[in-house]
Amino acid sequence: MLVYLKKRATGKCGGRKSYAERDPTAVSLARRLAKEDKTLRAIAAEVAACGRLAASGKPYAATAVMRMVKR
């Protein structure tokens, strides 16, 4: 019953956290930069330059940026 209530309230009840849940600042920055028609690698570099890194401590990969930008 608790799982049902949590899923009903949040739309999710387990699994990995999304990029938006882990680092909402990086996601909003990536989306803003994507509107400027920058490449995914350029966006990843700028996000890293702002100090937002992946959980591994490395800059986000282009595929991670692509997943952040699409909704």
Helices and strands as residue ranges (DSSP letters): H 2-10, H 19-22, H 24-34, H 40-49, H 62-69
